[in-house]
Every structure is written in structure tokens, then in C-alpha cells.
Amino acid sequence: MSASAVPDERTLAVTGAPAASRVGQWSWAVFEWARNPYVILITIYLFAPYFTQHVVGDPVRGQVVWGAINGYGGIATAILAPILGAIADSGGRRKPWILFFVCVMVPTSFLLWFALPDQKGLSVAWIAFMLIANSAAFEYSAVFHNAMLPSIAQRERVGFLSGLGLALGNASSLLILVFMLWAFSLPGNVGWSFVPARALFGIDTAAFEQDRITGPIAAVWLVLFSVPLFLFTPDRARGQRSALEAVRAGFRQLEHTLRELRRYRNVATYLVARMIYNDGKTAVLVFGGVYAAGIFGWDSLTMTIFGIVLSVFAVFGGFVGGWLDDSFGSKRAILISIGGTSLGLVLAISITPDQLFFALPVDRAAPKLWSLPFFATVPELAYVGVVTLVAVFITAAYANSRTMLARIAPPGMMTEFFGIYSLSGTSVAWIGSFTVRWFTDAFHSQRIGFASILIFLLLGLVGMLFVREERA
């Protein structure tokens, strides 16, 4: 074979197939820009607090229902994710699957517009069904989207594209929150010249339409920015195996990896510890907005600003995680990140409108700190300050966790162990949500329900003490 006939490795993807063009690679990353705002708008900051307070009608009962929704969504993901992962690895084309799940997410998001206050529109049961379906479809689409990366990117660009996708997802979420603030929440509440005099598109804030429109906005955003993936990112050829054969092959590979894991006790210990504290981190994100809105009675204006502040600090947390890892090593960095998250959670539940740090009384009738219609009391500002630290530590822990596995897994089995890493993160993600639900319901207290997340953070922290930072 002549030298000219030898493929140039710079043109080959990790799998050995021809790599996608720059446009195709960027289009793959833009799908994160399309998908991620759903989490910020619906799951955390705007629709979730509205649903628990004004659709369910009671913050405590609302937190119980929200825990059930996220718990059942997690179970659905845990049941099917391994099967879909096997199909993604062995079954050929990925884009038809992504298109199918987008087609599930769009209508279930759009119909949230009809989640009227006091269940005058869709019932809680129907809303819960749509949220569970959307949550599962969101995670399933990620399985096939992630599986595309090695087949479109050169080895030296895999890390860049993965980071680009995450960065675009965070950027689009922040952009939409800023738009929601400017277009719907600030009009009528401030006299600033650059803010519209009234909410755009005729939105009636008295009817909570600024919260309900998050569903249609997420749906339209997903449709618009999914298009480049389907047009410009190449898919691999249809596989020779049927879907059933692909599932069987995938489970055989999973069984082989689990058997091999017994030989690497240190890695197994780490994966179990990470599985536990990761569930705690996820629960903090899922219930943080619901808890804050219920305890302080925050409206959509305050929740939008709260989301913007935490999103900015979460970006900063990625840099903090890198600094901790470089300065102290991955294990110590994880201990610091999870310890900081645990301390922040304790401080967060120690603050209420009447109390600071479990002991200092606060007079609700005291003068406001300023005339702005948000964060105008000492407890509110203290809570925001504490939770920004939590956001930094949670993001840092995500970064440190990936690096830790890369440091201790055997080089020849890195791909297999990262598969287990991903699977373990989704297989038990429902336990934290159900735990918050159970504690909230049993004690009829949002505070105790939110505090139950400490169980997972501390158990994971203890588990990390038994992990050695050394290559298997």
C-alpha cells in the first residue's frame, strides 16, 4: 500500500471512521444548547416552584409531589437506560432515536402552558405524567447523543467537544433566564429605562403566565436548535445487528465489566461512594428552587434572579474544581467539595425568614434593606450567599469526580469503567428524590425533607475515606 493510501489519523474519529466536519462537530455540541434550558426553566428555578406552590397549592404537599415525580422519572430512566445504552453502542444509527425522544419532549413541554393555578387546567396527575415522560426522554436522548461523540470527533478533539457541549448548555440556560427576567419578570416591578413597561407578548403575570410559558419556550428552543444536529452531523451506518441482538451484546459486555470490577476493589469502592454522594448532589439541585420558594415565598422575579446568580457561580465552580484537583489531588478535592456542599446545606436549612443559623432571631417587621423587589431582608441575602457556595462546590465535585476515575481506573479498561460510571449515576438517582419525599411527608416539613439529603452527602463522604488515589 502506498503512503498516500494510508488514512491520515487527523481525519479519523476515535472509532476509526471518517471524522465529521467542523460544522458537523459544532452541530453536535449545539444540541446541548437546545436541550439544557429545560432543566433550568422547568426542573429547578421557575416551573417547579410555581407547580408546587400554585398548582398543588401547598408548598409542603408540593415538595412531596415533586419528590414523587422526580423519583418515578428516575426509576424509568434506570430501567431502560442500560437497554438503550446497549442499542446505542451496538445497534447502528443514533439520530432516529434522538429524533424520537425530541418528539416526546416537545409536546410534553409545550402542554405545561395548560398547568393552570389550583388545577383549573390540567390535573396534577396529567402534569406529573408529562414531567415524568419528559424527564425520561431527556435522559434517553443524552444516551444516544453522547454515544455519537467518538464516531464524529478525532481523539484530540473529544475533550474539547465534550466541554464545548457543556459550556453551550450552560450558556443557553443563562441566556434564557436573563431573557425571562427582562421580558416577563422585571416589567411593572422596576422603572428602569431598558426594561419594557409591561410584560411582552401580553403575558398576564397575575395569572402566573410567566411561569407557565417556560414549557412552550423550552419546546420551541429545542425544536429550533436541534435542527443543525439532524442536518449536519453525520450518523453511522445502519448496523447489521437487530435491536434485540444489540441489547444482548450490550448486556454481555456489561456483565463482563462487572465481573472484572471485582478484581479492582479500589475502583469499585470509589464508584459506590460516588454513586451515593452524586445522588445527594442531584437532589440538592432538584429541590433547591422548590425549597427556597416555599420557605421564603419567593415569586418568579426573585426565582429568576436566584437562578441567574447560581448559574454564574456554577460556572465559576468548574474553575474551583480544577484548582482544587491540581492543588490537593482528586481525592482531597472531592472530600473538600462534598464537605463544602454538606456544610452549605446545613447552613441553608438554618436560615428562615424568622431565624439565622438556628439561633439568631429575625424580626419580620424590620425595615427592608433596599427598595428593590427581591432579596430585601437579611435572611434572604444570607441564604443566597450560602447557596452560591453550594453551587460552587457541587460543580467542583462533578469535575473532580470525573478526574478521580481517570486517575485510578486501569488504562486498558478506561472506556468500560466510564460506562459503569455513567450507568451508576442514573441507576439510583431516584432514591434521593424519594427520600426527600418521604421525610417531607412524614414530618410535614419542607425543612426536614430538604435536610434529609445530608444522608447521601455524608455517606458518600465516608465512603471516599476508603478510596486510595492510585492507579489500578
N, C-alpha and C positions, 0 to 999 in steps of 0.2 A: 504493500500500500504506500502510495506517495505521501510525502509530508503534507501536501495540500489537501489530501483526502482525510487527514486526521481531524476530527472535530475540535474546534477551539473551545477549551473549557470555559472561557469567558462568555460564551454564547449558550452554555448549557445550564439548566436548572439543577437543583440538588438531586432530583430523581434521574438525571441523565437525559431528560427530554429537552428540546429547544426551549430556552427561557422566553418569557413573554417580553414584549417591547416595553419601553419605559412607560408608554401610555397605558398598556395593559397592567403593569405593576401598580402604577398610581391608581388606576381604576379599582384594583383590588382593595387598596388601602382606603379609598373613598367610601367603600361600603360601611366602614366603621363610622364615618361621618354621618352616613344615612341612618344607621341603626341605633347608635348610642343615646341620642336625645330622649328616646322612650324611657330609659331608666331614670334619667334626671327629672323629666316632666311628670311621669306617671308614678313610678315606684317610690321615689324619695321625697321630692320637695313640694309639688303642687297638687296633683290629683289625690295622692294618698291622704294628706291631711284633710282635704275637702271631703273625701269619701267617708273617712272615719267620723268627722265632726258633724257634717251636714246631711249626708245620705243615710248613714246608720243612725246618726242623731245623738250619739253619746260617745265622748272620747274613750272611755274605758271599754265599753262594749265594742267600739270601733277598732281598738287595738287588738281585741280578741279575734274579731272577724278578719282583720288584716293578717294576723298571725296564721289563721287557718288558710287563707288564700295563698300566702307565700309557702306555707307548709305543703299543701297539696300540689302546688306548682312545682316545688322541689322534688316531690315523690314522682310526679310524671316525668320530670327530667331524668331522675336517677334510674327509672325503669327502662327507658328507651335510649338513653344516651349511649350505652355500650353497643347496642344493636346498630344504631345509626353510625357510630364511630367505625364499626366493622365494615359497614357498607361504604363509608367514605374512604376507607383505606383500600378496599379490595373490589369495589363494585363499579368502577368506571367513572362516569360523568358526575360532577357535583352541582353544576349550575341549575339543572332542573329541580333538584331538591331545594336549593336556596330559593328559587322562584316560588315553589310550593309554599314554603314557610313564610315568605313575604306576603303571599296571597292570603295567608291566615292572619298575619299581623295587621295588615292594612284595615280590613273591615272591623276587626275586634277593637282596634284603636279608635277608629272613626266613630263607632257607635257609643263610645263613652260620652259623647255630647249629650246623649239622652239620659244620663245618670242625674236626674233632677233632684233637688233637695227634698228630704223627707219621703223619698221613694215615690214621688209623684210621676216619675217616668219609669225607667227600668227598675225592676226589683233588685234587692241586694243579691239574691241568688243568681240572676242573669248577669249582673255586673261581675260577680265573683267568677262565674263560668268563663266569661270573656277574658278576664285578667289572667286566670289560670292557663287558658289556651294560648294567650299572647306570651306569657312568661315561658311556657314550654317551647313555643315556636321560636322565640328569641334565642334560647339556648341551643336548640337544634340547628338553627341557621348558622350559629357560630361553629358547630362541629364541622360542617361542610366548608364553610368559609376558611377556617383555619387549615383544613386539610389541603386546600388549594395552594397554600404558600410554597411548599417545597417543589411543586411542579411548575411554578412560574418564575421563581427567583433564583439567581445564581447564589452559590454558597456565601459569597462575601456580601450579598445584599439582603440575606434573610433577616438578619438582626435589624438592619435599617428599616426594611419594610414593615416588620412587626412593630417596631417603635413608632413608625410613621402612622400606622393604623390607629394605635392607641392615642397618639397625640391629636390626630384629626378627630377622633371620637370625643375626646375631652374638649377640644376647641369648639366643635359644633354645639355641644351641650351648653358651654358657657355663652356662646353667641346667642343661642335661643333664649336662655334665661335673661340676658340683657335686653333682648327684643321684647320679651314678655313684660319686663319691668317698664320699659319705655312706652310700649303700645297700650298696655291694659292696666297696670297697677299704679303707676305714678299719676296719670291724668286725673284731675279732680282732687288730688291729695297734696300737690305742691304747685307753686306758682312759677316754676322755672320756665324760661322762655323757650328752651329747646324741647320741652315736653308738650305733646298735644293737649289741647284744652279739655278734651274728653276722649274716652277710650275709642280706639279705632274699630272700624267695621260695625259700628253700632252695638258693640258689646255692652250688655247690661250687668254692671258689677254687682248690683243689688241682688241679682238672681244667680250670682256666682258663675256667670258665663265665662269669666276669665280663667276659671279653674277647669270648667268643662271643655273649653276649646283646646286644652292641651292634647286631648285624644286626636281630634282632626289634624292639628298641626303636626303631631308626630307621624300620623299616617301619610300626609302629603309630603313631608320631608323625606320619609322612607321611599316613597314612590319616585320622587324626583332624582334623588341621589343614588338610587340603586341602578339606574339605567346604565351608567358607564361600565359597571361590572359585567352586565349581560351583553353589552355591545363590544367591548374592547379587551376584556380579559379572556384569554383562551382557556378552554376546558380540555381535559384529556379525553382521549377516545373512549368510546363505549367498551367496557371490559368484557372479557369472554365469560366471566362467571355470572350466574344469576344472583339476584339479591340474597336468596336463601344460602347459596354456596358461599357468598361473601360473608354472611353472618357466621356461618360455621367456621370459616377460616379465621375470622376475627376472634372468635371465642377460643379457638385452639391456640392462637397467639397469646391471648390474654392469660389463658391457663398456664402456658409455658412461662410467661413472665412472672406470674405469681409463684410458681414453683421455684424459679430462680431467685425470687426475692427472699426466700427462706435462707439462702446462703449469705445474704447481705443484711445481717441483723441491724447494723447501724443505720443503713438507709431505710429499712422498714420502720425502725423506731422514729426516725425523722418524719416519714410520710404519715404515720399515725398522729404524731404531735401536731404536724402542720394541718392535718385534716380537722383536728379539734379546734385549734385556735382560728383557723380560717372560717369555720362556721360562726365563731363569735364575731369576727370582723364583719362578715356578711350581714349578720343580724343587726349590728350597730348601724350599718348603712340603711338597711331596710326599715328600721323602726325609729331612726333618729329624727326624721321630719315629723312623723306621727306623734312621737312623744313630745317634742318641743311645742308643736301646735296645740296639743291637748293641755299641757301644763301651763303654758303662758297665754293661751288663747290667741295665738298669732293669726293674722289674716293673710291673704295671698300676697299682699305687698311685702309684708315682713318676711314671709317664707321665701319669696323670690330673692330678696336681698340676702337672706341667710344662705340660700343655695349658691349665689354668686360668690359670696365670701368664702364658703367652704371649698368651692371648686377651684378658686385661685390658690388657696393654701394646699389643696390636694396636689396640684402641680408642683408646688414647692417641696412637698413631701417626697417626691421622686428623687430630687437632688439630695435631700437629707438622707434618704436611704442609701444612696451611693456613697456619701461621705462617711456614714456610719460603717458601711461594709469595708471601705478602704482603710479606715482608721482602726477598727476593732476586730475585723473578721466577721464572717456571715453569722456565726452562732451568737456572738455577743450582740451583733446588730439586731438580730431577731429578738433576743431577750430584752434589749432596750426598747424596741418598737412595741412589742406586746406588753411589756411592763408599763410603758408610757400610755398605751391605749387603755389598760386596766385602771391606772391611776386617773386618767382623764374621765373615764366612765364613772368612777366613784365620785369625783368632783362634780360631774354633771348632774347626777341624781341628788347631790347635796344641796342644789340650788332650786328654790321655788320662788314664786312671787312674794312669799312671806318670810323667806329664810335664806341665809347664806351659809354654806358649809356645815349644815346640820345644826348649827348653834346660834348664829347671829340673827336676831330678829330684824325684819324689814317692815317699815310702815308703808302700807299700800297707798296711803293718802299723802305721802311725801311728794313734794313738787317734782315734776318731770325734769330730766337732765337737760332736755332741749325741746324745741318745738317740732322737730322732725317726727313724722308719724311712725317711727319704728325704733326699737331698742332704746326706749326713752327712760328706762329705770335701771338702777344699779344691778339687780339680779339678772335682767336680760343681757346687759353688757357682759357681766361676769360669765354667764352661760355661753355666750358667743365666743368669748376669749378661751374658755376651757375646750369647747368643741372644735375650735380651729386647731388646737394642739392634737386633739384626737384624729382629725382629718390628716394631719401631717404624719402621725405615727402609723395610721392604717395604710396609707400609701407607701410609706417606707417599708412596712412589713411585707407588702406584696412584692416589692422589688427585692428585698433581702431573701425572701423565700425561694425565688427562682434561682438566685445566685448560690444559695446554700446547696441545692440539689446538684447544680453544675459542679460544685467543689467536691462532693462526696460520692457521687454515682460513678461506677466503673465506666471508663471511656467507651468501651465496646458495646455497652448497653444503654447509652445515654438516651436514645430515642425511646426505647421501651420504658425506661423509668419515668421519662417526662409524660408518656402516655398514662401511666399509673397515677402520676402527679395530677394530671388533668381530671382523670376519672374520679379520684378520691375527693377532689374539690367539689364535684357535683353530686356524688353518691349520697352524702349525708347532709347536704346543705339545707334540707328541710327540718332537721332536728332542732336547730336554733330557733326557727320561727315557731314551731310547735311549743317549744319550752317557754318562750315569751307569752304565747297564747295561754298556756296552762297556768303560769304564775299570775298573769293579769286577771284571769277569770277566777282563780282560787282566792286571791286576796282582794279582788275588786279594786285594783290599784295599778295605774299605769307605771308608777314609780317602781314598784316591786317587780312588775313584769319586765321593765327595761333593765333593772338591776340583775335579773337572772342571767343575762348574757355574760356576766363575770365568771360564771361556772366554766364556760368554754375557754375563755381567755386564760384563766388561771390553770386549768388542767393542761392546756396546751403549753403554757409556760413551764410547768413542772416537767412535762414530757421532754421538752427541749434540754433540760439539765442532763438527761441521759444520752444525748446525742454527742458524738465526737466529730469534730471538724477535721476529718482526714479522709483521703481517697480510698474507696473500697478496692 
